[in-house]
């Protein structure tokens, strides 16, 4: 294989999901078609809906200058899992972590219980780990990593964008290795916010179905260890997959709604393919953003028609949010992990509960059982509020 200096290797991958810790558990659940969405009543009494929580999350000890939030814990555990697989010393590596919730789960009770005290403190929390940027600091401080740190918060595209920005850091020579991914915890505030937008489905979601009603929120974290392919080969590291191309765009259309024709997302996918040097026919599968909301899924379908309409065969597409919900800032990173799992196993995971898909001549909606076939190259896409889009193209290590 020709050594492309722009090619990025994934040499470690850590996952904390509602299925438990580790990529193997996520992969097994996807292969089995096991949904982890459940009623929210015992996790958040008084809120009626469907969510995907992480159960049995182990604690982390407080550090002298802060106590970790739930989002911090998810991030640190996933990063620790990633480091066990990469086989590299990481004390000087970079960190790019994405989140939207950060420590809001911990500070919300302070605001609700004593708002006057909250305002007297100038809106500062007693738990000094609530800012978005703190998640990257938590990973670095707990794991003893002292390289450059970066935080990303661009709504639902955050996790994927963290991976793209980390790849840019490697190409720019800022560092030799980067931990990149996303982490978010379930929070009553975000549940209420999406409920006020009438974006939630009270039942397990049905992305891309004509009868779709909305999304379900989940929580979790996924962290990738990224380095140049040249670096990985020099230290004989195992390569789980390569990151062939990536792109980021913005619709500049509406604060929350996507462009109704999916123009920004289509441009993002085309730019990622151009960077990767692959044609639409070479992409074997797209792990969709696929939230299950009427607006997103309709616009996203238009984006696929624009980006892949010239393919010889319709593009296989599915949404893994039908398994573990929409994990907000962690979604893009978890879906990157699911895409890598599909490449490694030669498996195209179907969308659960999809029975009457949106009509589209350009899309092969994956339904029913997993489809097993060689999958050399696959794409995962993310879209967020404010029109943020990210596309990542992964390939088998031998391609």
C-alpha positions as CSV (number, residue, x, y, z in Angstrom):
1,X,0.0,0.0,0.0
2,X,1.3,3.5,-0.9
3,X,2.2,5.5,2.2
4,X,0.0,8.6,2.0
5,X,1.3,11.0,4.6
6,X,-2.2,12.3,5.1
7,X,-3.6,8.9,6.1
8,X,-4.5,8.5,9.8
9,X,-4.4,5.3,11.7
10,X,-6.9,4.3,14.4
11,X,-4.7,2.4,16.8
12,X,-6.9,2.4,19.9
13,X,-10.6,2.6,20.5
14,X,-12.5,2.9,23.8
15,X,-16.2,2.8,24.3
16,X,-18.6,3.2,27.2
17,X,-22.1,2.7,26.1
18,X,-25.4,1.5,27.5
19,X,-24.2,-2.0,26.6
20,X,-21.2,-1.7,28.9
21,X,-17.5,-1.0,28.4
22,X,-15.6,-2.0,25.3
23,X,-16.0,-2.1,21.6
24,X,-16.7,-5.8,21.7
25,X,-19.9,-5.3,23.7
26,X,-21.1,-2.6,21.3
27,X,-20.2,-4.8,18.3
28,X,-22.0,-7.8,19.8
29,X,-25.2,-5.8,20.5
30,X,-25.2,-4.3,16.9
31,X,-24.8,-7.8,15.4
32,X,-27.6,-9.2,17.6
33,X,-29.9,-6.3,16.8
34,X,-30.3,-5.6,20.5
35,X,-31.9,-2.3,21.4
36,X,-31.1,-0.7,24.8
37,X,-33.7,2.0,24.7
38,X,-35.9,1.8,27.8
39,X,-38.6,3.9,29.8
40,X,-37.0,6.7,31.7
41,X,-39.1,6.5,34.8
42,X,-36.6,4.9,37.1
43,X,-33.6,6.9,35.8
44,X,-35.5,10.2,36.0
45,X,-38.7,9.9,38.0
46,X,-41.5,12.1,36.7
47,X,-40.2,12.2,33.1
48,X,-42.1,10.0,30.8
49,X,-40.1,9.0,27.7
50,X,-37.6,6.6,26.3
51,X,-33.8,6.9,26.9
52,X,-30.6,4.8,26.8
53,X,-28.7,5.2,30.1
54,X,-25.4,3.7,31.1
55,X,-25.9,1.5,34.1
56,X,-23.3,0.7,36.8
57,X,-20.9,3.5,35.9
58,X,-17.9,3.1,38.3
59,X,-16.8,6.1,40.3
60,X,-13.6,8.1,39.9
61,X,-11.7,9.5,42.8
62,X,-11.8,13.3,43.3
63,X,-8.7,15.2,42.3
64,X,-7.4,18.0,44.6
65,X,-8.9,20.7,42.3
66,X,-12.1,19.2,41.2
67,X,-14.6,16.4,41.5
68,X,-15.6,14.7,38.2
69,X,-18.9,15.1,36.6
70,X,-20.8,12.1,35.1
71,X,-19.7,13.3,31.6
72,X,-16.1,13.4,32.9
73,X,-16.3,9.9,34.2
74,X,-17.7,8.5,30.9
75,X,-14.9,10.3,29.0
76,X,-12.1,9.1,31.3
77,X,-13.2,5.5,31.3
78,X,-13.5,5.5,27.5
79,X,-10.1,7.1,27.1
80,X,-8.6,4.6,29.5
81,X,-10.1,1.8,27.5
82,X,-8.6,3.3,24.3
83,X,-5.2,3.5,25.8
84,X,-5.2,-0.2,26.8
85,X,-5.5,-1.2,23.1
86,X,-3.0,1.2,21.5
87,X,0.3,0.1,23.1
88,X,1.9,3.5,23.1
89,X,3.3,5.8,25.7
90,X,0.9,8.7,25.8
91,X,2.2,11.2,28.3
92,X,2.8,13.9,25.7
93,X,-0.1,13.2,23.3
94,X,-2.9,15.6,22.3
95,X,-6.5,15.5,23.5
96,X,-9.6,16.6,21.6
97,X,-12.8,15.9,23.5
98,X,-16.4,16.9,22.5
99,X,-19.4,17.4,24.7
100,X,-22.6,19.4,24.9
101,X,-23.8,18.6,28.4
102,X,-20.5,18.6,30.2
103,X,-21.2,19.0,34.0
104,X,-24.7,20.3,33.6
105,X,-26.1,17.2,35.3
106,X,-24.3,18.1,38.5
107,X,-25.0,21.8,38.5
108,X,-28.7,21.7,37.6
109,X,-29.7,20.7,41.2
110,X,-27.8,23.6,42.5
111,X,-29.7,26.0,40.3
112,X,-33.1,24.5,41.0
113,X,-32.6,24.1,44.8
114,X,-31.1,27.5,45.6
115,X,-31.2,29.8,42.6
116,X,-30.4,32.9,44.7
117,X,-27.1,31.3,45.9
118,X,-26.3,30.4,42.4
119,X,-26.6,34.0,41.2
120,X,-24.7,35.3,44.3
121,X,-21.8,33.2,43.1
122,X,-22.0,34.8,39.7
123,X,-23.3,31.6,38.1
124,X,-20.4,29.5,39.3
125,X,-20.9,26.0,40.5
126,X,-19.4,24.4,43.6
127,X,-18.4,21.5,41.3
128,X,-15.6,23.1,39.4
129,X,-16.0,20.6,36.5
130,X,-19.1,22.0,34.7
131,X,-17.5,23.9,31.8
132,X,-17.5,22.3,28.4
133,X,-13.7,22.6,28.2
134,X,-13.3,20.7,31.4
135,X,-13.9,17.2,29.8
136,X,-10.5,17.4,27.9
137,X,-8.8,18.5,31.2
138,X,-10.4,15.6,33.1
139,X,-9.0,13.1,30.6
140,X,-5.6,14.7,30.6
141,X,-5.4,15.1,34.4
142,X,-6.6,11.6,35.2
143,X,-4.5,9.8,32.6
144,X,-1.3,12.0,33.0
145,X,-1.3,13.3,29.5
146,X,0.3,16.7,29.1
147,X,0.1,17.6,25.4
148,X,-2.2,20.1,23.7
149,X,-5.8,20.0,24.7
150,X,-8.9,21.1,22.8
151,X,-12.6,21.1,23.5
152,X,-15.4,20.9,20.9
153,X,-19.0,21.8,21.4
154,X,-21.0,22.2,18.1
155,X,-24.2,20.4,19.2
156,X,-24.8,17.0,17.7
157,X,-21.8,17.0,15.3
158,X,-19.4,17.5,18.2
159,X,-18.0,13.9,18.5
160,X,-17.3,13.5,14.8
161,X,-15.8,17.0,14.6
162,X,-13.4,16.3,17.4
163,X,-12.1,13.4,15.4
164,X,-11.7,15.5,12.3
165,X,-9.9,18.3,14.3
166,X,-7.6,15.7,15.8
167,X,-6.7,14.5,12.4
168,X,-5.9,18.0,11.4
169,X,-3.6,18.4,14.4
170,X,-1.7,15.3,13.3
171,X,-1.3,16.7,9.8
172,X,-0.1,20.0,11.1
173,X,2.6,18.3,13.2
174,X,1.2,19.6,16.5
175,X,1.6,16.1,18.1
176,X,2.3,12.5,17.2
177,X,-0.7,10.9,18.8
178,X,-4.1,12.3,19.7
179,X,-7.0,11.0,21.9
180,X,-10.2,12.2,20.2
181,X,-13.8,11.5,20.8
182,X,-16.9,12.7,22.7
183,X,-18.7,12.2,26.0
184,X,-22.2,13.2,27.2
185,X,-24.4,12.2,30.1
186,X,-28.2,12.2,30.3
187,X,-29.5,15.3,31.9
188,X,-33.1,16.5,32.8
189,X,-32.3,19.9,31.4
190,X,-31.5,18.5,27.9
191,X,-34.5,16.1,28.1
192,X,-36.7,19.0,28.9
193,X,-35.2,21.1,26.1
194,X,-35.8,18.5,23.4
195,X,-39.2,17.9,24.8
196,X,-40.0,21.6,24.4
197,X,-39.0,21.4,20.8
198,X,-41.4,18.4,20.4
199,X,-38.5,16.4,19.1
200,X,-38.8,13.4,21.4
201,X,-40.5,10.1,20.6
202,X,-42.2,8.6,23.7
203,X,-41.4,5.1,22.2
204,X,-38.2,3.7,20.7
205,X,-37.4,5.8,17.7
206,X,-37.8,4.8,14.0
207,X,-35.2,6.7,11.9
208,X,-36.1,7.1,8.3
209,X,-39.5,5.6,8.6
210,X,-42.4,7.5,7.1
211,X,-44.2,7.3,10.5
212,X,-41.2,8.5,12.5
213,X,-42.1,10.7,15.5
214,X,-38.8,11.9,17.0
215,X,-35.6,11.0,18.7
216,X,-34.6,9.3,22.0
217,X,-31.7,10.6,24.1
218,X,-28.9,8.3,25.3
219,X,-25.5,8.7,27.0
220,X,-22.0,7.3,26.6
221,X,-18.5,8.1,25.3
222,X,-16.2,6.9,22.7
223,X,-12.5,7.8,22.3
224,X,-10.2,7.0,19.4
225,X,-6.4,6.9,19.5
226,X,-5.2,8.6,16.2
227,X,-1.7,8.8,14.8
228,X,-0.3,9.0,11.3
229,X,-0.1,5.6,9.5
230,X,3.6,6.1,9.2
231,X,4.0,6.5,12.9
232,X,1.8,3.4,13.6
233,X,3.9,1.3,11.2
234,X,7.1,2.5,12.7
235,X,6.2,1.3,16.1
236,X,4.4,-1.9,14.8
237,X,1.1,-0.9,16.3
238,X,-2.1,-2.7,15.5
239,X,-4.2,-0.7,13.2
240,X,-8.0,-1.1,13.7
241,X,-8.9,1.1,10.7
242,X,-7.6,4.1,8.8
243,X,-9.2,7.5,8.6
244,X,-9.1,8.2,4.9
245,X,-10.9,11.5,4.6
246,X,-12.9,14.0,6.6
247,X,-14.7,17.3,6.1
248,X,-16.7,19.9,8.0
249,X,-19.3,22.4,6.7
250,X,-22.0,24.6,8.0
251,X,-25.4,25.3,6.5
252,X,-25.7,28.8,8.0
253,X,-29.5,28.3,7.5
254,X,-31.3,28.1,10.8
255,X,-30.5,27.9,14.5
256,X,-32.0,24.4,14.9
257,X,-33.5,23.1,11.6
258,X,-31.3,21.6,8.8
259,X,-31.4,22.9,5.3
260,X,-34.5,21.3,3.8
261,X,-32.5,20.0,0.8
262,X,-29.5,18.9,2.9
263,X,-27.1,21.0,0.9
264,X,-24.5,21.5,3.6
265,X,-24.4,17.9,4.5
266,X,-24.2,16.8,0.9
267,X,-21.3,19.3,0.3
268,X,-19.6,17.8,3.5
269,X,-19.8,14.2,2.2
270,X,-18.5,15.2,-1.2
271,X,-15.6,17.1,0.3
272,X,-14.7,14.1,2.5
273,X,-14.7,11.8,-0.5
274,X,-12.5,14.3,-2.5
275,X,-10.0,14.3,0.4
276,X,-10.0,10.5,0.7
277,X,-9.6,10.1,-3.1
278,X,-12.6,7.8,-3.3
279,X,-15.6,7.9,-5.6
280,X,-19.2,7.5,-4.4
281,X,-19.2,3.9,-5.8
282,X,-16.3,3.0,-3.5
283,X,-18.2,3.9,-0.3
284,X,-19.9,0.7,0.8
285,X,-22.1,1.9,3.6
286,X,-23.1,5.2,5.4
287,X,-23.8,5.2,9.1
288,X,-26.3,8.0,9.1
289,X,-27.0,10.8,11.5
290,X,-30.6,9.5,11.4
291,X,-32.2,11.0,14.5
292,X,-35.7,9.9,13.7
293,X,-37.1,13.5,13.6
294,X,-39.3,14.4,10.6
295,X,-37.0,17.4,9.6
296,X,-33.6,15.7,10.0
297,X,-34.4,12.5,8.2
298,X,-36.1,14.2,5.3
299,X,-33.3,16.6,4.8
300,X,-30.7,13.9,5.2
301,X,-32.3,11.8,2.6
302,X,-32.1,14.7,0.2
303,X,-28.4,15.0,1.0
304,X,-27.8,11.3,0.1
305,X,-29.7,11.8,-3.2
306,X,-27.4,14.7,-4.0
307,X,-24.1,13.1,-3.0
308,X,-24.8,9.6,-4.2
309,X,-27.4,10.0,-7.0
310,X,-24.8,9.0,-9.7
311,X,-23.9,5.7,-8.0
312,X,-24.4,2.5,-10.0
313,X,-26.3,1.1,-7.1
314,X,-28.3,2.8,-4.3
315,X,-26.2,3.6,-1.2
316,X,-26.7,1.3,1.8
317,X,-27.7,3.5,4.8
318,X,-28.8,2.9,8.4
319,X,-29.0,4.7,11.7
320,X,-27.4,3.1,14.8
321,X,-29.3,5.7,16.9
322,X,-32.1,3.1,16.7
323,X,-30.0,0.9,19.0
324,X,-28.6,3.3,21.6
325,X,-30.3,6.6,21.1
326,X,-28.9,10.1,20.3
327,X,-25.9,10.6,22.6
328,X,-25.5,14.3,21.6
329,X,-21.8,15.3,21.9
330,X,-20.8,11.7,22.0
331,X,-23.0,10.6,19.1
332,X,-20.5,11.1,16.3
333,X,-17.7,9.3,18.2
334,X,-19.9,6.4,19.1
335,X,-21.1,6.1,15.5
336,X,-17.5,6.2,14.3
337,X,-16.9,3.3,16.6
338,X,-19.9,1.4,15.2
339,X,-18.7,2.1,11.7
340,X,-15.2,0.7,12.5
341,X,-16.9,-2.3,14.0
342,X,-18.8,-2.8,10.8
343,X,-15.7,-2.5,8.7
344,X,-13.8,-5.0,10.9
345,X,-16.6,-7.6,10.8
346,X,-17.8,-7.0,7.3
347,X,-21.3,-6.2,8.6
348,X,-23.8,-3.6,7.6
349,X,-26.1,-3.0,10.6
350,X,-29.8,-2.4,9.9
351,X,-32.0,0.4,11.3
352,X,-34.2,-1.2,13.9
353,X,-38.0,-0.8,13.7
354,X,-37.7,0.6,10.1
355,X,-40.6,-0.9,8.1
356,X,-41.9,1.8,5.8
357,X,-38.9,3.8,4.7
358,X,-38.8,7.2,3.0
359,X,-39.0,6.8,-0.7
360,X,-35.6,7.4,-2.4
361,X,-34.1,5.9,-5.5
362,X,-30.6,6.7,-4.3
363,X,-30.8,4.9,-0.9
364,X,-30.8,1.2,0.0
365,X,-32.3,1.4,3.5
366,X,-30.9,-1.4,5.6
367,X,-33.7,-3.2,7.4
368,X,-34.2,-6.6,9.2
369,X,-31.0,-8.6,9.7
370,X,-27.4,-7.5,9.4
371,X,-26.0,-7.8,5.9
372,X,-22.6,-9.4,5.7
373,X,-20.3,-8.5,2.9
374,X,-16.7,-7.1,2.5
375,X,-16.7,-3.5,3.6
376,X,-13.4,-1.9,2.6
377,X,-14.6,1.8,3.0
378,X,-17.5,3.3,4.9
379,X,-18.6,6.8,5.9
380,X,-20.3,8.1,9.0
381,X,-22.0,11.5,9.0
382,X,-23.2,13.9,11.8
383,X,-25.3,17.0,11.7
384,X,-26.0,19.4,14.5
385,X,-27.9,22.5,15.5
386,X,-26.6,25.7,13.9
387,X,-26.0,23.7,10.7
388,X,-22.8,22.0,11.7
389,X,-21.9,19.0,9.6
390,X,-19.1,16.5,9.7
391,X,-18.3,13.5,7.5
392,X,-15.6,10.8,8.3
393,X,-14.5,8.1,5.9
394,X,-12.9,5.0,7.4
395,X,-11.3,2.1,5.6
396,X,-9.9,-1.3,6.5
397,X,-6.2,-1.2,7.4
398,X,-5.3,-3.2,4.3
399,X,-7.0,-0.8,1.8
